[in-house]
């Protein structure tokens, strides 16, 4: 059903701590850190700009310094 909604041009907001799932399901991601939006973009943009091709988990660590 989710992909059907996307095909209709609808936006799906998916919030999770399971980054591997988010990476498989989402085209764009936003990373919240200390209550603020710290990074946002397509997964490819985030990989290019923040983690040199890494996983969403690696991007998260690069953004948060964890």
Protein Blocks (a to p, Z undefined) as FASTA:
>chain_A
ZZmmmmnopacddddfblklmmmmpmbdcddeehiafbgcdfklmmmmmngopafklmmm
mmnoZZ
